[in-house]
Amino acid sequence: MHIVLFIIAGLFVFFIGIQLLTVMKIKKQKGKPAPNIDGKAGKIIENGGTALFYFHSPRCSACKKMTPFMRELEKKHQNIFTYDLTSDLAAARAFGVLATPTSIIVSKNTIQEILLGPYAESTIIETFDKFKV
């Protein structure tokens, strides 16, 4: 019985440790130069503008709640971009995205903020507005 508890506790610690390492690795990107991205998003970065990049996956339950309002924001703003990791993995790799949902704010060619996990629409907008040029 004790061995089963130790195995369960070990697995729990392992999975929590993996999650913490993922968060720490992603957060290390903050303050680093933005990667080179193709297309309209790349032009905004090159020109020192502000852009928000939202990375999601169709299988992610938190993404299913966030993605509809992020897509609406993308339609209203020319500097908000959504990326589905099942069809556009290149941008996620360039930014070092390891989990979804992840929102990354780039301004002045630098990664200014990384929001890992689900956030309310108001929080996303407030955070994005802080970095607008």
C-alpha positions, 0 to 999 in steps of 0.5 A: 500500500505504501509503495502505491502512495509513493508511486502516485506522489512521485507521478504527481511531483513529476507532472507538476515539475514538467508544468513548472519547467514549461512555464519557466522556459516560456517566460524566459522569452520575455525581453528577448528579440522577436523572431522573424515571421513571414507575412503581415505579422513580420512586417509589423515586427520589423517596423517596431510596431506592436502585435499580439500573437495568440497560439491555440489548439482545437483539442485544448479545452481552455482554447475553445473558450478563448479562441472565439473572442480572439478571432473577433479581436483579430477581425477588428485589429490589424495587429492581432494574429491567431495561429492554430498549431495544427496548421501553422506550427512554424510561428509557434516554433519561432516563438518557442511556444510549448503550451496552449493557449499562449498569447505573446505581445511584441513591441519595438522588436522585443517580446514584451509579455507572455500570457500562458493559459486562459485569460479573460478578453478584458485582461488580454485587451488591457495588457495589449494596450499597455504596449501599443506604440 
